[in-house]
Amino acid sequence: MLRRLLVALLLVSSTPANADPVTAFPPGVRPLRSWIADMIGRARPLSPTLDRLLTEVGARPLVVYVDELSSPDVPYDGRLSFIGASHGYRFLRIELRQLPAASAAAVLAHELQHVREVAGAAVASRQDFEALYRRIGVDATDSGGRRYDTAAAVASGEAAMRELTSAARGSHDR
């Protein structure tokens, strides 16, 4: 009995730290759905843009929850919202539409660029968040409500898509 207990403890203690899906992500980046965690795990090694954004966001005093879009009726594939600020940390939420992996990863890169924009500004409230995007964003308002976008976020999403498409083509050539 003691031998079995020791073997079980040895197996548990020898499990690599990165086997836990939570530790596979930078501090502060919290995927809330298994499909999102899987998508990030598969796309990150193939997209230097996504990897860089995840690393940069993870180095900031932020907590970024990444979840599925709460409403299927919204006219966009991703969005960022400000949740709040406390004890020097800012809490944000990225919502993604469940798309094919490369598309979802490109949308995530786009939204992570927005997170970087928030991290680099004095945003401590929803009013600050909205003021930031009125100042730096391009108004993309449509029937779905007020929206803003930035050229940097568009470029990040496009770069990630190019990298992932190129990686997919390369794997088919082998």
C-alpha atoms as an extended CHARMM CRD file, in Angstrom:
* protein
*
       174  EXT
         1         1  MET       CA              0.0000000000        0.0000000000        0.0000000000  PROA      1               0.0000000000
         2         2  LEU       CA              2.7610000000        2.4280000000        0.9480000000  PROA      2               0.0000000000
         3         3  ARG       CA              4.6240000000        1.5320000000       -2.2480000000  PROA      3               0.0000000000
         4         4  ARG       CA              1.5570000000        2.3860000000       -4.3830000000  PROA      4               0.0000000000
         5         5  LEU       CA              1.1200000000        5.6660000000       -2.5560000000  PROA      5               0.0000000000
         6         6  LEU       CA              4.7850000000        6.5620000000       -3.1550000000  PROA      6               0.0000000000
         7         7  VAL       CA              4.5140000000        5.6770000000       -6.8580000000  PROA      7               0.0000000000
         8         8  ALA       CA              1.3690000000        7.7950000000       -7.1780000000  PROA      8               0.0000000000
         9         9  LEU       CA              3.0620000000       10.7390000000       -5.4460000000  PROA      9               0.0000000000
        10        10  LEU       CA              6.1320000000       10.3490000000       -7.6580000000  PROA      10              0.0000000000
        11        11  LEU       CA              3.9750000000       10.3830000000      -10.8020000000  PROA      11              0.0000000000
        12        12  VAL       CA              2.1160000000       13.4860000000       -9.6720000000  PROA      12              0.0000000000
        13        13  SER       CA              5.3160000000       15.3130000000       -8.7070000000  PROA      13              0.0000000000
        14        14  SER       CA              7.0280000000       14.3900000000      -11.9880000000  PROA      14              0.0000000000
        15        15  THR       CA              4.2280000000       15.8510000000      -14.1310000000  PROA      15              0.0000000000
        16        16  PRO       CA              5.7550000000       18.7200000000      -16.1220000000  PROA      16              0.0000000000
        17        17  ALA       CA              4.6340000000       22.1650000000      -15.0160000000  PROA      17              0.0000000000
        18        18  ASN       CA              3.4300000000       23.0070000000      -18.5260000000  PROA      18              0.0000000000
        19        19  ALA       CA              1.0140000000       20.0720000000      -18.5320000000  PROA      19              0.0000000000
        20        20  ASP       CA             -1.4710000000       22.2400000000      -16.6420000000  PROA      20              0.0000000000
        21        21  PRO       CA             -3.3480000000       24.2560000000      -19.2870000000  PROA      21              0.0000000000
        22        22  VAL       CA             -3.4640000000       27.2860000000      -17.0040000000  PROA      22              0.0000000000
        23        23  THR       CA              0.3440000000       27.4750000000      -16.8370000000  PROA      23              0.0000000000
        24        24  ALA       CA              0.6390000000       27.2350000000      -20.6330000000  PROA      24              0.0000000000
        25        25  PHE       CA             -0.4490000000       30.8720000000      -20.8780000000  PROA      25              0.0000000000
        26        26  PRO       CA              1.2920000000       34.0230000000      -19.7310000000  PROA      26              0.0000000000
        27        27  PRO       CA              0.3420000000       35.3340000000      -16.3170000000  PROA      27              0.0000000000
        28        28  GLY       CA             -2.8460000000       37.3020000000      -16.5350000000  PROA      28              0.0000000000
        29        29  VAL       CA             -4.2030000000       35.7080000000      -19.7280000000  PROA      29              0.0000000000
        30        30  ARG       CA             -7.1110000000       33.4680000000      -18.7580000000  PROA      30              0.0000000000
        31        31  PRO       CA             -8.8930000000       31.4570000000      -21.4720000000  PROA      31              0.0000000000
        32        32  LEU       CA            -12.3210000000       30.5100000000      -20.1220000000  PROA      32              0.0000000000
        33        33  ARG       CA            -13.3000000000       27.8850000000      -22.7210000000  PROA      33              0.0000000000
        34        34  SER       CA            -11.4190000000       24.7480000000      -23.7060000000  PROA      34              0.0000000000
        35        35  TRP       CA            -11.6890000000       25.5600000000      -27.4270000000  PROA      35              0.0000000000
        36        36  ILE       CA            -10.0020000000       28.9130000000      -26.7650000000  PROA      36              0.0000000000
        37        37  ALA       CA             -7.2040000000       27.3160000000      -24.7540000000  PROA      37              0.0000000000
        38        38  ASP       CA             -6.6920000000       24.7250000000      -27.5070000000  PROA      38              0.0000000000
        39        39  MET       CA             -6.7140000000       27.3750000000      -30.2340000000  PROA      39              0.0000000000
        40        40  ILE       CA             -4.1160000000       29.4880000000      -28.4150000000  PROA      40              0.0000000000
        41        41  GLY       CA             -1.9540000000       26.4450000000      -27.7200000000  PROA      41              0.0000000000
        42        42  ARG       CA             -1.9450000000       25.4680000000      -31.3980000000  PROA      42              0.0000000000
        43        43  ALA       CA             -1.6510000000       28.9500000000      -32.9200000000  PROA      43              0.0000000000
        44        44  ARG       CA              0.9230000000       30.5280000000      -30.6190000000  PROA      44              0.0000000000
        45        45  PRO       CA              3.9390000000       28.5450000000      -31.9060000000  PROA      45              0.0000000000
        46        46  LEU       CA              2.9360000000       29.2880000000      -35.5210000000  PROA      46              0.0000000000
        47        47  SER       CA              2.3340000000       33.0290000000      -35.1820000000  PROA      47              0.0000000000
        48        48  PRO       CA              5.1660000000       35.2310000000      -33.9300000000  PROA      48              0.0000000000
        49        49  THR       CA              2.6740000000       38.1120000000      -33.7850000000  PROA      49              0.0000000000
        50        50  LEU       CA              0.2820000000       36.2390000000      -31.4880000000  PROA      50              0.0000000000
        51        51  ASP       CA              3.1800000000       34.9680000000      -29.3750000000  PROA      51              0.0000000000
        52        52  ARG       CA              4.6300000000       38.4840000000      -28.9890000000  PROA      52              0.0000000000
        53        53  LEU       CA              1.2690000000       39.9710000000      -28.0390000000  PROA      53              0.0000000000
        54        54  LEU       CA              0.5760000000       37.2420000000      -25.4800000000  PROA      54              0.0000000000
        55        55  THR       CA              4.0410000000       37.7130000000      -23.9890000000  PROA      55              0.0000000000
        56        56  GLU       CA              3.7300000000       41.5060000000      -23.8380000000  PROA      56              0.0000000000
        57        57  VAL       CA              0.2410000000       41.4040000000      -22.3350000000  PROA      57              0.0000000000
        58        58  GLY       CA              1.3630000000       38.7790000000      -19.8300000000  PROA      58              0.0000000000
        59        59  ALA       CA              4.1590000000       41.0640000000      -18.6130000000  PROA      59              0.0000000000
        60        60  ARG       CA              1.7200000000       43.8450000000      -17.6390000000  PROA      60              0.0000000000
        61        61  PRO       CA             -0.3710000000       44.2390000000      -14.4740000000  PROA      61              0.0000000000
        62        62  LEU       CA             -3.4760000000       42.9890000000      -16.2640000000  PROA      62              0.0000000000
        63        63  VAL       CA             -5.9200000000       40.1380000000      -16.0190000000  PROA      63              0.0000000000
        64        64  VAL       CA             -7.4480000000       39.3680000000      -19.4070000000  PROA      64              0.0000000000
        65        65  TYR       CA            -10.2750000000       36.8610000000      -19.5470000000  PROA      65              0.0000000000
        66        66  VAL       CA            -10.7730000000       35.3330000000      -22.9900000000  PROA      66              0.0000000000
        67        67  ASP       CA            -14.2610000000       33.9690000000      -23.4970000000  PROA      67              0.0000000000
        68        68  GLU       CA            -16.7570000000       33.1270000000      -26.2100000000  PROA      68              0.0000000000
        69        69  LEU       CA            -19.0210000000       35.9020000000      -27.4730000000  PROA      69              0.0000000000
        70        70  SER       CA            -22.0200000000       36.0070000000      -25.1810000000  PROA      70              0.0000000000
        71        71  SER       CA            -24.4120000000       36.8650000000      -27.9970000000  PROA      71              0.0000000000
        72        72  PRO       CA            -24.3800000000       35.1570000000      -31.3930000000  PROA      72              0.0000000000
        73        73  ASP       CA            -26.2140000000       38.1450000000      -32.8870000000  PROA      73              0.0000000000
        74        74  VAL       CA            -23.3890000000       40.6820000000      -32.6190000000  PROA      74              0.0000000000
        75        75  PRO       CA            -22.0510000000       41.8700000000      -35.9960000000  PROA      75              0.0000000000
        76        76  TYR       CA            -18.3550000000       41.2980000000      -35.2100000000  PROA      76              0.0000000000
        77        77  ASP       CA            -16.0520000000       38.3790000000      -34.4130000000  PROA      77              0.0000000000
        78        78  GLY       CA            -14.3710000000       39.7990000000      -31.3250000000  PROA      78              0.0000000000
        79        79  ARG       CA            -14.5290000000       42.6060000000      -28.8300000000  PROA      79              0.0000000000
        80        80  LEU       CA            -12.7100000000       43.9690000000      -25.8210000000  PROA      80              0.0000000000
        81        81  SER       CA            -14.4270000000       45.3390000000      -22.7620000000  PROA      81              0.0000000000
        82        82  PHE       CA            -13.1400000000       46.9560000000      -19.6070000000  PROA      82              0.0000000000
        83        83  ILE       CA            -14.2390000000       45.2210000000      -16.4050000000  PROA      83              0.0000000000
        84        84  GLY       CA            -12.5090000000       47.2830000000      -13.7410000000  PROA      84              0.0000000000
        85        85  ALA       CA             -9.3330000000       48.1610000000      -11.8760000000  PROA      85              0.0000000000
        86        86  SER       CA             -8.1440000000       47.2000000000       -8.4060000000  PROA      86              0.0000000000
        87        87  HSD       CA             -4.8490000000       47.1350000000       -6.5160000000  PROA      87              0.0000000000
        88        88  GLY       CA             -2.8450000000       48.2440000000       -9.5390000000  PROA      88              0.0000000000
        89        89  TYR       CA             -4.3570000000       45.6500000000      -11.8880000000  PROA      89              0.0000000000
        90        90  ARG       CA             -6.7730000000       46.2550000000      -14.7290000000  PROA      90              0.0000000000
        91        91  PHE       CA             -9.2930000000       43.5940000000      -15.6340000000  PROA      91              0.0000000000
        92        92  LEU       CA            -10.3810000000       43.1830000000      -19.2500000000  PROA      92              0.0000000000
        93        93  ARG       CA            -12.4850000000       40.7180000000      -21.1870000000  PROA      93              0.0000000000
        94        94  ILE       CA            -11.9470000000       39.5820000000      -24.7450000000  PROA      94              0.0000000000
        95        95  GLU       CA            -14.8700000000       37.8080000000      -26.3640000000  PROA      95              0.0000000000
        96        96  LEU       CA            -14.3640000000       35.7500000000      -29.5250000000  PROA      96              0.0000000000
        97        97  ARG       CA            -16.7560000000       34.1590000000      -31.9490000000  PROA      97              0.0000000000
        98        98  GLN       CA            -16.0720000000       30.4430000000      -32.3410000000  PROA      98              0.0000000000
        99        99  LEU       CA            -14.4490000000       30.3990000000      -35.7860000000  PROA      99              0.0000000000
       100       100  PRO       CA            -11.9490000000       28.1370000000      -37.5330000000  PROA      100             0.0000000000
       101       101  ALA       CA             -8.7390000000       28.1800000000      -35.4870000000  PROA      101             0.0000000000
       102       102  ALA       CA             -6.6650000000       30.4820000000      -37.7280000000  PROA      102             0.0000000000
       103       103  SER       CA             -9.4660000000       33.0340000000      -37.9610000000  PROA      103             0.0000000000
       104       104  ALA       CA            -10.1190000000       32.9480000000      -34.2090000000  PROA      104             0.0000000000
       105       105  ALA       CA             -6.3780000000       33.3490000000      -33.5210000000  PROA      105             0.0000000000
       106       106  ALA       CA             -6.2100000000       36.3450000000      -35.8760000000  PROA      106             0.0000000000
       107       107  VAL       CA             -9.1790000000       37.9450000000      -34.0900000000  PROA      107             0.0000000000
       108       108  LEU       CA             -7.4620000000       37.2410000000      -30.7630000000  PROA      108             0.0000000000
       109       109  ALA       CA             -4.2740000000       38.9620000000      -32.0030000000  PROA      109             0.0000000000
       110       110  HSD       CA             -6.4000000000       41.9520000000      -33.0420000000  PROA      110             0.0000000000
       111       111  GLU       CA             -8.0120000000       42.1440000000      -29.5950000000  PROA      111             0.0000000000
       112       112  LEU       CA             -4.6870000000       41.6470000000      -27.7750000000  PROA      112             0.0000000000
       113       113  GLN       CA             -3.3580000000       44.6880000000      -29.6270000000  PROA      113             0.0000000000
       114       114  HSD       CA             -6.2720000000       46.6160000000      -28.1440000000  PROA      114             0.0000000000
       115       115  VAL       CA             -5.2550000000       45.2620000000      -24.7230000000  PROA      115             0.0000000000
       116       116  ARG       CA             -1.7540000000       46.6590000000      -25.3230000000  PROA      116             0.0000000000
       117       117  GLU       CA             -3.2990000000       50.0250000000      -26.1630000000  PROA      117             0.0000000000
       118       118  VAL       CA             -5.2130000000       50.0090000000      -22.8860000000  PROA      118             0.0000000000
       119       119  ALA       CA             -2.1190000000       48.8710000000      -20.9660000000  PROA      119             0.0000000000
       120       120  GLY       CA             -0.1290000000       51.8040000000      -22.3270000000  PROA      120             0.0000000000
       121       121  ALA       CA             -2.7270000000       54.3920000000      -21.2870000000  PROA      121             0.0000000000
       122       122  ALA       CA             -4.1100000000       55.6960000000      -18.0040000000  PROA      122             0.0000000000
       123       123  VAL       CA             -7.3020000000       53.6400000000      -18.1520000000  PROA      123             0.0000000000
       124       124  ALA       CA             -8.8450000000       52.9970000000      -14.7450000000  PROA      124             0.0000000000
       125       125  SER       CA            -12.5740000000       53.0910000000      -15.5470000000  PROA      125             0.0000000000
       126       126  ARG       CA            -15.0350000000       52.4100000000      -18.3540000000  PROA      126             0.0000000000
       127       127  GLN       CA            -15.1830000000       56.1460000000      -18.9940000000  PROA      127             0.0000000000
       128       128  ASP       CA            -11.3710000000       56.2100000000      -19.4260000000  PROA      128             0.0000000000
       129       129  PHE       CA            -11.6180000000       53.1720000000      -21.7080000000  PROA      129             0.0000000000
       130       130  GLU       CA            -14.2360000000       54.8420000000      -23.9080000000  PROA      130             0.0000000000
       131       131  ALA       CA            -12.3050000000       58.1370000000      -23.9390000000  PROA      131             0.0000000000
       132       132  LEU       CA             -9.1320000000       56.3190000000      -25.0310000000  PROA      132             0.0000000000
       133       133  TYR       CA            -10.8600000000       54.8300000000      -28.0590000000  PROA      133             0.0000000000
       134       134  ARG       CA            -12.6040000000       58.0660000000      -28.9480000000  PROA      134             0.0000000000
       135       135  ARG       CA             -9.1070000000       59.5920000000      -28.9750000000  PROA      135             0.0000000000
       136       136  ILE       CA             -7.0360000000       56.8760000000      -30.7230000000  PROA      136             0.0000000000
       137       137  GLY       CA             -9.6740000000       54.8570000000      -32.5510000000  PROA      137             0.0000000000
       138       138  VAL       CA            -11.5290000000       55.1270000000      -35.7890000000  PROA      138             0.0000000000
       139       139  ASP       CA            -15.2870000000       55.1400000000      -35.3310000000  PROA      139             0.0000000000
       140       140  ALA       CA            -16.6560000000       51.8580000000      -36.6880000000  PROA      140             0.0000000000
       141       141  THR       CA            -20.1740000000       52.3310000000      -35.3640000000  PROA      141             0.0000000000
       142       142  ASP       CA            -22.9140000000       50.3150000000      -37.0130000000  PROA      142             0.0000000000
       143       143  SER       CA            -26.3550000000       49.0580000000      -36.0780000000  PROA      143             0.0000000000
       144       144  GLY       CA            -24.7280000000       46.9090000000      -33.3730000000  PROA      144             0.0000000000
       145       145  GLY       CA            -23.7890000000       49.9460000000      -31.2870000000  PROA      145             0.0000000000
       146       146  ARG       CA            -20.7530000000       52.1860000000      -30.8210000000  PROA      146             0.0000000000
       147       147  ARG       CA            -17.4640000000       50.5740000000      -31.8200000000  PROA      147             0.0000000000
       148       148  TYR       CA            -13.9490000000       51.8000000000      -32.3810000000  PROA      148             0.0000000000
       149       149  ASP       CA            -10.9860000000       50.2260000000      -34.0850000000  PROA      149             0.0000000000
       150       150  THR       CA             -7.3210000000       51.0660000000      -34.5670000000  PROA      150             0.0000000000
       151       151  ALA       CA             -4.9360000000       50.5910000000      -37.4680000000  PROA      151             0.0000000000
       152       152  ALA       CA             -2.5130000000       48.7620000000      -35.1630000000  PROA      152             0.0000000000
       153       153  ALA       CA             -5.1580000000       46.2060000000      -34.1610000000  PROA      153             0.0000000000
       154       154  VAL       CA             -6.1450000000       45.6250000000      -37.7840000000  PROA      154             0.0000000000
       155       155  ALA       CA             -2.4600000000       45.1650000000      -38.7070000000  PROA      155             0.0000000000
       156       156  SER       CA             -1.8940000000       42.7020000000      -35.8440000000  PROA      156             0.0000000000
       157       157  GLY       CA             -4.8550000000       40.5690000000      -36.8740000000  PROA      157             0.0000000000
       158       158  GLU       CA             -3.7780000000       40.5900000000      -40.5180000000  PROA      158             0.0000000000
       159       159  ALA       CA             -0.1790000000       39.6730000000      -39.6040000000  PROA      159             0.0000000000
       160       160  ALA       CA             -1.3120000000       36.7500000000      -37.4570000000  PROA      160             0.0000000000
       161       161  MET       CA             -3.5770000000       35.4980000000      -40.2510000000  PROA      161             0.0000000000
       162       162  ARG       CA             -0.7150000000       35.6790000000      -42.7850000000  PROA      162             0.0000000000
       163       163  GLU       CA              1.5880000000       33.7600000000      -40.4210000000  PROA      163             0.0000000000
       164       164  LEU       CA             -0.9870000000       31.0760000000      -39.7080000000  PROA      164             0.0000000000
       165       165  THR       CA             -1.9400000000       30.7250000000      -43.3750000000  PROA      165             0.0000000000
       166       166  SER       CA              1.7250000000       30.4640000000      -44.3310000000  PROA      166             0.0000000000
       167       167  ALA       CA              2.3240000000       27.8270000000      -41.6360000000  PROA      167             0.0000000000
       168       168  ALA       CA             -0.6680000000       25.8220000000      -42.8750000000  PROA      168             0.0000000000
       169       169  ARG       CA              0.5970000000       25.9850000000      -46.4610000000  PROA      169             0.0000000000
       170       170  GLY       CA              4.0590000000       24.9160000000      -45.3180000000  PROA      170             0.0000000000
       171       171  SER       CA              2.6970000000       21.8680000000      -43.4850000000  PROA      171             0.0000000000
       172       172  HSD       CA              0.7880000000       20.7910000000      -46.6330000000  PROA      172             0.0000000000
       173       173  ASP       CA              3.9620000000       21.0380000000      -48.7300000000  PROA      173             0.0000000000
       174       174  ARG       CA              5.7730000000       18.4440000000      -46.6170000000  PROA      174             0.0000000000
